[in-house]
């Protein structure tokens, strides 16, 4: 069992990993500097552990000790900081209603070459809302997408909110952040992928037409919430694809669009 450490002072330096979890800019700096991410809730903590991520520590209300006992036994070197809900709220900056948090070590990034062996890839370009990133990963996991690529300006899939919305599925879908965009599309094409950008344009084909093609390897590209994909990305893609709409609706939320496209193009 991990060592149990009661803590009653929100300013205790041992809780530094959990400070102000809602302050995105602060958290980005802290998490990049220390190579960590935060998992919130017992299910997400368990999925991170099952995926083999190494915990730095746990921050728990005592009521979670029994249900997470097997996880804590698996990682006996990681301290368990026991706190009241009031202390947890003072540290994190919000009411941690699930009463369970854990700090995990990040892994080195996977190289792009190592993710090109599957048949379907999703690319999230400049999606800055962590909720949409998490929902996109959850849809990718549910619909059997082989890998997700995020562009340099996309929100962090391992930010607490992204992980929570994905229900921990971000741990099971292989992913990496592209260092060059959209030039990385050239490598995908060399590996046989047809690159299809989801966008409203005059030359777009319908999603039905895309699925009828039955391309052996497909990379689906989704753009930012407000303005969609930039012109130079659309020019680089092989195809532009639209989802047929009715009822006077011209587009869907990016995460909803991803879920529809993933389902329609499943093998």
C-alpha positions in Angstrom: 0.0 0.0 0.0 1.2 3.5 -0.8 2.2 5.5 2.3 -0.8 7.4 3.8 0.1 11.1 4.6 -2.6 13.2 6.3 -2.3 16.9 5.3 -4.4 19.7 6.8 -2.6 22.7 5.4 -3.4 23.8 1.9 -0.1 25.6 1.6 1.9 22.4 2.2 4.5 22.2 -0.5 3.9 18.5 -1.0 0.6 19.4 -2.6 2.2 21.6 -5.3 1.2 19.3 -8.1 -2.4 20.1 -7.4 -2.3 23.9 -7.1 -5.0 26.0 -8.9 -6.1 23.3 -11.4 -8.4 25.7 -13.2 -5.7 28.2 -14.0 -4.9 27.0 -17.5 -1.8 29.1 -18.1 -0.3 28.3 -14.7 -1.0 24.7 -15.1 0.5 24.6 -18.6 3.8 25.9 -17.2 3.8 23.7 -14.1 2.9 20.5 -16.0 5.4 21.1 -18.8 8.2 21.9 -16.3 7.6 18.9 -14.2 6.3 16.5 -16.9 3.1 15.6 -15.1 -0.7 15.6 -15.7 -3.6 15.4 -13.3 -6.3 12.7 -13.3 -9.6 13.5 -11.7 -12.1 10.9 -10.4 -11.7 7.3 -9.5 -12.5 5.9 -13.0 -10.0 8.2 -14.7 -7.3 7.4 -12.0 -7.9 3.7 -12.6 -7.7 4.0 -16.4 -4.4 6.0 -16.1 -3.0 3.3 -13.8 -4.2 0.5 -16.1 -2.5 2.2 -19.0 0.8 2.0 -17.1 1.2 5.6 -16.3 3.4 6.1 -13.2 1.8 8.1 -10.4 3.8 10.8 -8.6 1.2 11.0 -5.8 -2.5 10.7 -4.9 -4.7 13.4 -3.3 -7.7 11.7 -1.8 -10.6 12.1 0.6 -10.4 9.2 3.1 -13.6 7.7 1.6 -11.8 6.7 -1.5 -9.2 4.5 0.2 -11.2 1.3 0.0 -12.4 1.6 -3.6 -9.0 2.6 -4.9 -7.1 0.1 -2.7 -6.0 -2.1 -5.6 -4.6 0.9 -7.5 -2.7 2.2 -4.4 -1.2 -1.3 -3.8 0.0 -1.4 -7.4 2.1 1.8 -6.8 3.5 1.5 -3.3 6.1 4.3 -3.8 3.5 7.0 -4.5 2.4 8.9 -1.4 -1.3 9.3 -0.7 -2.1 12.7 0.6 -5.3 12.5 2.7 -7.2 15.7 2.9 -10.7 17.1 3.7 -12.8 18.4 0.9 -12.2 21.9 2.2 -8.5 21.6 2.0 -8.8 20.1 -1.5 -10.9 23.0 -2.6 -8.3 25.5 -1.2 -5.5 23.8 -3.0 -7.2 23.2 -6.4 -9.3 26.3 -6.6 -12.6 24.5 -7.1 -14.9 22.0 -5.3 -13.5 18.5 -6.1 -16.8 16.8 -5.8 -15.4 13.4 -6.7 -12.8 13.7 -3.9 -10.1 11.9 -5.8 -7.1 13.3 -7.8 -3.8 11.9 -8.8 -0.6 13.3 -10.4 1.0 11.1 -13.1 4.2 11.3 -14.9 4.0 12.0 -18.7 5.7 9.8 -21.2 8.0 10.8 -24.0 6.1 11.6 -27.2 5.5 8.9 -29.7 7.1 9.5 -33.1 4.7 10.0 -36.0 6.2 7.1 -37.9 5.1 4.8 -35.1 1.4 5.7 -35.6 1.0 5.2 -39.3 0.4 1.4 -39.3 -3.4 1.6 -38.8 -6.2 2.4 -41.3 -7.8 5.4 -39.8 -6.2 8.5 -38.2 -7.9 11.6 -36.8 -6.1 15.0 -36.9 -7.3 17.8 -34.6 -6.0 21.1 -35.8 -6.0 24.2 -33.6 -8.9 22.9 -31.4 -8.4 25.1 -28.3 -11.3 24.0 -26.2 -10.2 21.2 -23.8 -13.8 19.9 -23.7 -13.9 19.4 -27.4 -10.5 17.7 -27.4 -11.6 15.3 -24.7 -14.9 14.6 -26.5 -13.0 14.0 -29.7 -10.7 11.4 -28.1 -13.7 9.7 -26.5 -15.4 9.4 -29.9 -12.1 8.2 -31.5 -11.8 5.4 -28.9 -15.5 4.4 -29.2 -15.4 4.2 -33.0 -12.0 2.4 -33.3 -9.8 5.1 -34.7 -6.3 3.9 -34.7 -4.5 7.1 -33.7 -5.0 10.8 -33.1 -2.6 13.6 -34.2 -2.8 17.0 -32.7 -1.3 20.1 -34.4 1.1 22.4 -32.6 -1.6 24.9 -31.6 -4.2 22.3 -30.4 -5.1 22.1 -26.7 -3.3 19.6 -24.6 -5.0 16.2 -24.6 -3.5 15.5 -21.1 -4.9 18.7 -19.5 -7.2 17.7 -16.6 -10.4 18.8 -18.4 -9.5 17.0 -21.6 -8.8 13.8 -19.7 -12.0 14.1 -17.6 -14.3 14.7 -20.6 -12.6 11.8 -22.5 -13.3 9.6 -19.5 -9.7 8.5 -19.6 -9.9 7.2 -23.2 -7.1 9.6 -24.0 -4.9 6.9 -22.4 -6.0 4.2 -24.7 -5.8 5.9 -28.1 -2.2 6.3 -29.4 -1.5 10.0 -30.1 1.2 12.5 -30.7 1.7 16.2 -31.3 2.8 17.1 -34.8 5.9 19.3 -35.0 5.3 20.5 -38.6 1.8 21.4 -39.9 0.4 21.0 -42.5 3.7 19.6 -44.0 3.1 16.4 -42.0 0.4 15.5 -44.4 3.1 14.7 -47.0 4.3 11.8 -44.7 0.8 10.5 -44.3 0.3 10.5 -48.1 3.6 8.6 -48.5 2.2 5.9 -46.2 -0.9 5.6 -48.4 -3.4 7.7 -46.5 -6.1 9.7 -48.2 -6.3 13.0 -46.3 -9.9 14.3 -46.0 -10.6 17.7 -44.4 -14.0 18.2 -42.9 -15.1 21.7 -44.1 -17.8 23.6 -45.9 -16.5 24.5 -49.3 -17.7 24.7 -52.9 -15.7 21.7 -54.0 -16.5 19.4 -51.0 -18.0 16.0 -51.4 -20.5 14.6 -49.0 -19.6 12.2 -46.2 -21.7 9.6 -48.0 -19.5 9.9 -51.1 -16.4 9.6 -48.9 -17.6 6.3 -47.3 -18.6 5.0 -50.8 -15.0 5.3 -51.9 -13.9 2.8 -49.2 -10.3 4.1 -49.1 -8.0 1.6 -47.4 -6.3 4.2 -45.3 -7.9 7.5 -44.3 -6.9 10.5 -42.3 -9.8 12.8 -41.2 -8.9 16.4 -40.4 -11.0 18.6 -38.1 -10.5 22.3 -37.5 -10.9 24.8 -34.8 -14.3 25.6 -33.3 -14.8 29.1 -34.7 -13.2 29.4 -38.2 -12.6 25.8 -39.1 -9.6 24.7 -41.2 -7.3 27.4 -42.7 -7.1 27.7 -46.5 -3.5 26.3 -46.7 -4.6 23.2 -44.8 -7.5 22.7 -47.2 -5.2 23.1 -50.2 -2.9 20.4 -48.8 -5.6 17.9 -48.2 -6.7 15.4 -50.9 -10.4 15.9 -50.3 -12.8 18.3 -48.6 -15.8 16.6 -47.0 -19.0 17.9 -45.6 -21.6 16.2 -43.4 -25.1 16.4 -45.0 -27.4 18.6 -42.9 -31.1 19.3 -42.7 -33.3 21.7 -40.8 -31.4 24.7 -41.8 -28.3 23.7 -39.8 -25.0 24.3 -41.6 -22.6 22.7 -39.2 -22.1 20.7 -36.0 -19.8 21.2 -33.0 -16.4 19.8 -33.9 -16.6 16.9 -31.4 -20.0 16.0 -32.8 -18.7 16.2 -36.3 -15.8 13.9 -35.4 -18.1 11.3 -33.9 -20.4 11.3 -37.0 -17.4 11.0 -39.4 -15.7 8.3 -37.3 -18.9 6.2 -37.2 -19.6 6.7 -41.0 -16.1 5.7 -42.0 -15.6 2.7 -39.6 -14.3 -0.4 -41.4 
